[in-house]
Amino acid sequence: MTDSALFCLCRAGFEPELAAELSERAALAGHHGYARTQRNSGYVEFIVEDAAAAAQALPWSNLIFARQKLVRLADLRGLDPSDRIAPILGALDALGAPEAFGELWVEHPDSDDGKPLAGLARSFGNALRPALRKAGWLSKLDDPRRPRLHVVFLAGDHAVLAQADPDDSAPWPLGIPRLKMHPDAPSRSALKLEEALLTLLDPDERARRVRDNMQAADLGAAPGGWTWVLMRNGMKVTSVDNGPLRQALLDSGRVDHLRADGFSWQPKRTLDWMVCDMVESPARVAERMATWFRENWCRQAIFNLKLPMKKRWDETRVCLEAFEYQTHRPMIVRARQLYHDREEITVFAAPR
């Protein structure tokens, strides 16, 4: 029998951080288990007595290092390449799932070993869907309101069968939002802020919090990737950096460039937004971000914390706890390692 487990995808190389996060958060929620993973695999299995209950206690939106959160249904090893469908139908029949799934996603980890499986995942999904519909395990038309069925290939003969709650999981295959680099963007860092606005704010919040003619500051702005995103969203931006900005930003009439140190500059009045992608120690960045909220210099912020090479979960937890404590006010804090992040996490913060 397959052990009851959560199955989470993550950035390859950050499996220990996700394992530590799941273990600590689950224990605090009263669900004691253990994580099983391999470095650079791109996924973590968290073995726990009741995976469905643990999934409810660990909302996907609260997890920092998980790109996707699934409840594992079966671990299918030794699959025959000539017929991978029959074992999946057999596993579902054995489970006796209560109703048809709304959608099928066939995926693979975003890792060196997983990426070559992309072609198999696409072709197998096209073959599996009609078989699931015929057997009554998949709705005739995609229904995103129902639980979603996932088949995650770990090798050609090894797949994990899992399910997701559409309201408590990433809405993109592999947990990766597909964003395209705009030719006018000054740098690829623009994708980080675009992804942060997409993933850390829900649609209602984006409509309310991101509006034309808001006043914003970009600390450590050069060459201007994050300034460009703010400007594209209709904001007027003060870009603070001793380095140069792209001329097109200055020509827009919506950007003021101040050659100053982002760690010492402060606005003369409260701004709607502050963003910061400065390369500094995470503790120093967290402290400065807390000062902005404590002094009421901004109403909301998105900032990055560059993580050390070791004990990254410990550093993440300590920095976020220190940030909230140092603001001296109740805060909304959401953090995630975005797809476009590297050795860092991105944080959205605003007073409650």
C-alpha positions in Angstrom: 0.0 0.0 0.0 1.2 3.5 -0.8 2.0 5.7 2.2 -0.3 8.6 2.7 1.6 11.7 1.5 1.6 15.2 0.2 3.5 15.5 -3.1 4.9 19.0 -3.7 6.9 20.3 -6.7 9.6 22.9 -6.1 12.7 24.5 -7.7 15.4 22.0 -8.3 18.0 22.4 -5.5 15.6 23.7 -2.9 14.2 20.3 -1.8 15.8 20.6 1.6 14.2 24.0 2.2 10.7 22.7 1.2 11.2 19.5 3.3 12.1 21.6 6.3 9.2 24.0 5.7 6.6 21.2 5.4 7.9 19.4 8.4 7.8 22.4 10.6 4.5 23.8 9.4 2.8 20.4 9.6 4.1 19.7 13.2 2.8 23.1 14.3 -0.6 22.2 12.8 -0.6 18.8 14.7 0.3 16.6 11.7 3.6 14.9 12.4 5.3 13.2 9.5 8.6 13.1 7.7 9.9 14.4 4.3 11.5 12.2 1.7 13.4 13.7 -1.3 16.6 13.8 -3.3 18.6 16.8 -4.0 17.9 18.4 -7.4 14.8 16.1 -8.0 12.4 19.0 -8.1 9.9 17.4 -5.7 9.3 16.5 -2.0 7.1 13.7 -0.6 5.8 14.4 2.9 4.7 11.2 4.5 1.9 11.7 7.0 -0.9 9.6 8.5 -3.7 11.6 6.9 -2.5 13.5 3.8 -5.9 15.0 3.0 -6.2 16.5 6.5 -2.6 17.7 6.4 -3.2 19.4 3.0 -6.1 21.3 4.5 -3.9 22.4 7.4 -1.1 23.6 5.1 -2.7 26.0 2.6 -0.8 26.2 -0.7 -0.9 30.0 -0.5 1.1 29.9 2.8 3.8 27.7 1.5 7.0 29.5 0.4 9.0 26.8 -1.4 6.2 24.7 -2.9 5.3 25.5 -6.5 2.5 22.9 -6.4 0.8 21.0 -3.6 -0.9 17.6 -4.3 -2.3 14.7 -2.3 -0.7 11.6 -3.6 -3.1 8.8 -4.5 -0.7 6.1 -5.7 2.9 5.6 -6.5 3.1 3.6 -9.8 6.5 2.0 -10.4 7.6 -0.4 -13.1 5.1 0.8 -15.7 5.1 -1.0 -19.0 5.7 1.5 -21.8 3.3 -0.4 -24.0 0.3 0.1 -21.5 0.6 2.8 -18.9 -3.1 3.5 -18.9 -4.4 0.2 -17.4 -2.4 0.6 -14.1 -3.8 4.1 -13.7 -7.3 3.0 -14.2 -6.7 0.1 -11.9 -5.3 2.4 -9.1 -8.4 4.7 -9.4 -10.8 1.7 -9.3 -9.0 0.4 -6.2 -9.3 3.8 -4.5 -13.0 4.2 -5.4 -12.8 7.9 -5.8 -16.2 9.4 -5.0 -16.7 11.4 -8.3 -15.2 12.2 -11.6 -12.3 14.6 -11.7 -12.7 18.0 -13.3 -9.4 18.1 -15.3 -6.4 16.0 -16.0 -2.8 17.4 -15.9 0.1 15.2 -16.9 3.3 16.8 -15.7 7.0 16.2 -14.7 9.3 17.9 -12.2 11.2 21.0 -13.4 14.6 19.3 -13.0 17.4 18.0 -15.2 15.9 14.5 -15.0 12.3 15.7 -15.3 12.5 18.0 -18.3 13.2 15.2 -20.9 9.8 13.7 -19.9 7.9 16.7 -21.2 7.2 15.1 -24.6 5.9 11.9 -22.9 3.7 13.9 -20.6 2.0 15.7 -23.5 1.4 12.6 -25.6 0.3 10.5 -22.7 -2.2 13.1 -21.6 -3.8 13.0 -25.0 -4.1 9.2 -24.8 -5.2 9.1 -21.1 -8.1 11.7 -21.3 -10.4 9.7 -23.5 -9.7 6.5 -21.5 -10.6 8.3 -18.2 -13.7 9.8 -19.6 -14.9 6.4 -20.9 -14.2 4.8 -17.5 -16.1 7.7 -15.8 -13.1 9.1 -13.9 -13.0 12.4 -15.8 -15.9 14.8 -16.6 -17.0 14.9 -20.2 -16.1 18.6 -20.3 -13.3 20.2 -18.2 -14.8 21.4 -15.0 -12.2 23.5 -13.0 -14.5 23.5 -9.9 -14.0 19.7 -9.3 -10.9 18.1 -7.9 -8.1 17.9 -10.4 -6.3 14.7 -11.3 -2.5 14.8 -11.7 -0.2 12.3 -13.2 3.5 13.3 -12.5 6.1 11.3 -14.4 9.3 10.8 -12.5 10.7 8.4 -15.1 9.3 6.6 -18.1 8.3 3.7 -15.9 7.4 5.6 -12.8 4.5 8.0 -12.2 2.8 9.5 -9.2 -1.0 9.7 -9.3 -2.3 12.6 -7.2 -5.2 15.0 -6.8 -5.4 18.8 -6.2 -8.1 21.1 -4.8 -8.4 23.8 -7.5 -8.9 26.4 -4.8 -5.8 25.2 -2.8 -3.2 24.6 -5.4 -1.3 26.4 -8.2 -3.5 27.1 -11.2 -0.6 26.4 -13.7 0.8 23.1 -14.8 4.1 22.4 -12.9 3.1 25.3 -10.8 4.8 27.6 -13.3 3.1 30.7 -14.7 4.0 31.2 -18.3 5.2 34.8 -18.8 6.9 36.2 -21.8 9.8 38.7 -21.7 8.6 41.9 -23.3 11.1 43.3 -25.8 10.9 46.8 -24.2 11.7 45.5 -20.6 15.1 46.8 -19.4 16.0 43.5 -17.8 14.7 40.0 -17.1 14.0 41.0 -13.5 10.8 42.6 -14.8 9.4 39.1 -14.9 9.9 38.7 -11.2 7.7 41.6 -10.3 5.1 40.6 -12.9 5.0 37.1 -11.4 4.8 38.6 -7.9 1.8 40.7 -8.8 0.2 37.7 -10.4 0.8 35.1 -7.7 0.9 37.1 -4.4 -2.2 39.1 -5.1 -5.6 37.7 -6.1 -7.6 39.3 -9.0 -9.7 41.5 -6.6 -6.6 42.7 -4.8 -4.8 43.5 -8.1 -7.8 45.6 -9.2 -7.8 47.4 -5.9 -4.1 47.8 -5.1 -2.6 48.3 -8.6 -4.2 51.4 -10.2 -3.3 54.3 -12.5 -1.5 57.3 -11.0 -0.4 55.6 -7.8 2.9 56.9 -6.4 5.6 54.3 -6.1 9.3 54.0 -5.2 11.8 51.4 -6.6 14.8 51.0 -4.4 17.9 49.8 -6.2 16.2 50.3 -9.5 18.9 50.2 -12.1 18.6 49.3 -14.9 14.9 49.7 -14.3 13.1 46.3 -14.8 10.8 46.8 -11.8 10.3 50.5 -12.5 9.2 49.5 -16.0 6.5 47.1 -14.6 5.2 49.8 -12.2 5.1 52.3 -15.0 3.3 49.9 -17.3 0.7 49.5 -14.6 0.1 53.3 -14.7 2.1 54.4 -11.7 4.4 57.3 -11.3 7.7 56.0 -10.0 10.7 57.4 -8.1 13.6 55.2 -9.1 16.4 55.3 -6.5 19.8 54.0 -7.5 23.3 55.4 -8.1 23.4 53.4 -11.3 21.9 54.4 -14.7 18.3 53.7 -15.9 17.3 52.9 -19.4 16.6 56.2 -21.3 13.2 55.1 -22.4 12.0 55.1 -18.8 13.1 58.7 -18.3 11.6 59.7 -21.6 8.2 58.3 -20.5 7.6 61.3 -18.2 6.4 59.0 -15.4 9.8 58.2 -13.8 12.0 60.4 -11.7 15.5 59.0 -11.2 17.2 59.9 -7.9 20.9 59.0 -7.7 20.9 57.9 -4.0 21.4 54.9 -1.8 18.2 52.9 -1.5 19.0 52.0 2.1 19.1 55.6 3.3 16.6 57.4 1.1 13.2 58.1 2.5 10.1 59.7 0.8 8.7 63.0 1.9 5.1 61.6 2.1 3.4 58.2 2.2 3.6 56.3 -1.1 1.2 53.8 -2.4 3.9 51.3 -3.3 7.5 50.5 -2.5 9.4 47.8 -4.3 13.0 46.6 -3.7 15.3 44.1 -5.4 18.6 45.2 -3.9 21.4 42.7 -3.5 22.1 42.7 0.2 21.9 40.4 3.2 18.3 39.3 3.8 18.4 40.5 7.5 19.4 44.0 6.4 16.7 44.2 3.7 14.0 42.9 6.1 15.0 45.5 8.7 14.9 48.3 6.2 11.6 47.1 4.8 10.2 47.1 8.4 11.3 50.7 8.8 9.3 51.7 5.8 6.1 50.4 7.4 6.9 51.5 10.9 7.5 55.0 9.7 4.4 54.8 7.4 6.4 55.6 4.3 4.4 53.2 2.1 1.0 51.4 2.1 2.3 48.2 0.5 5.5 46.7 -0.7 7.0 43.9 -2.7 10.7 43.0 -1.9 13.2 40.2 -2.4 15.3 38.5 0.2 18.5 37.0 -1.2 19.1 33.8 0.7 22.4 32.3 1.9 23.7 29.0 0.5 23.0 27.1 3.8 20.1 27.0 6.2 17.9 28.8 3.8 14.6 27.8 5.5 16.0 29.0 8.9 17.1 32.3 7.4 13.7 32.7 5.7 11.7 32.1 8.9 14.0 34.3 11.0 13.9 37.2 8.6 10.1 37.1 8.1 9.5 36.9 11.8 11.9 39.8 12.5 10.3 41.9 9.7 6.8 41.4 11.2 8.0 42.2 14.7 9.9 45.3 13.7 7.0 46.9 11.8 5.2 47.3 15.2 1.8 46.8 13.6 -0.3 43.8 12.4 0.7 42.9 8.8 -0.3 40.8 5.9 2.8 39.0 4.8 3.0 36.6 1.8 6.2 35.0 0.6 7.1 32.7 -2.2 10.0 31.5 -4.2 8.8 32.5 -7.6 9.7 30.7 -10.8 11.7 33.7 -11.9 13.5 33.9 -8.6 16.8 32.3 -8.1 18.5 32.1 -4.7 15.8 34.3 -3.2 12.2 34.6 -2.2 9.8 37.4 -2.9 7.6 39.0 -0.3 4.4 41.0 -0.5 3.5 43.0 2.7 0.8 45.5 3.7 -0.7 46.6 7.0 -3.9 44.7 8.0 
